[in-house]
Amino acid sequence: MPHLVVQYSANIEPDFDLTALCRQLCDALSALPDFERGGIRVRAVRCEHFAVADDASDNAFADMVLRIAAGRSAEVKKAAGDALFEVASAFFAPRLDAPHFALSLEIREIMPGTSWKKNTIHPRLQAG
């Protein structure tokens, strides 16, 4: 953990390199002391079918949901949210300068006992 999912409206894809955004968001999370790089997952999911507000053809969105294990402090969550939102805001700045774009981020905590994981990446990265 953490896992970040960016759902985005298909109409922004021609203007943005979403793979680059994923890398930038991954790097932002790994720069924080409370998240190990081996547990970070960032993925962007294209939403082909969507309706936004008044259905203006230029309306678009990017909605981010960060899932983290429960127990982190409010300060850690705020730092993560601030870092991610800063990266995304800079990345989508051209769209945020127009009146047809919505950017959002929500942090969700995964409660113990309701999540199962196996990860062979952690040991490889920890070994050096």
VENSULTA-V569770 format. One record per pair of residues at least 24 apart in sequence whose C-alpha atoms are under 6 Angstrom apart, sorted by sequence separation. I is the first residue (numbers start at 0). J is the second residue. D is the distance in whole Angstrom. If there is no record, write none. Layout:
I | J | D
I | J | D
This chain:
9 | 45 | 6
2 | 39 | 6
4 | 41 | 6
6 | 43 | 6
9 | 46 | 6
0 | 38 | 5
1 | 39 | 5
2 | 40 | 5
3 | 41 | 5
4 | 42 | 5
5 | 43 | 5
6 | 44 | 5
7 | 45 | 5
8 | 46 | 5
9 | 47 | 5
0 | 39 | 6
2 | 41 | 6
4 | 43 | 6
6 | 45 | 6
7 | 46 | 6
69 | 108 | 5
60 | 100 | 5
62 | 102 | 6
63 | 103 | 6
64 | 104 | 6
66 | 106 | 6
68 | 108 | 5
69 | 109 | 5
58 | 99 | 4
59 | 100 | 5
60 | 101 | 5
61 | 102 | 5
62 | 103 | 5
63 | 104 | 5
64 | 105 | 5
65 | 106 | 5
66 | 107 | 5
67 | 108 | 5
68 | 109 | 5
69 | 110 | 5
57 | 99 | 6
58 | 100 | 6
60 | 102 | 6
64 | 106 | 6
66 | 108 | 6
67 | 109 | 6
8 | 59 | 6
8 | 60 | 5
7 | 60 | 6
7 | 61 | 4
6 | 61 | 6
6 | 62 | 5
5 | 62 | 6
5 | 63 | 4
4 | 63 | 6
4 | 64 | 5
3 | 64 | 6
3 | 65 | 4
2 | 65 | 6
2 | 66 | 5
1 | 66 | 6
1 | 67 | 5
0 | 67 | 6
37 | 120 | 5
37 | 121 | 5
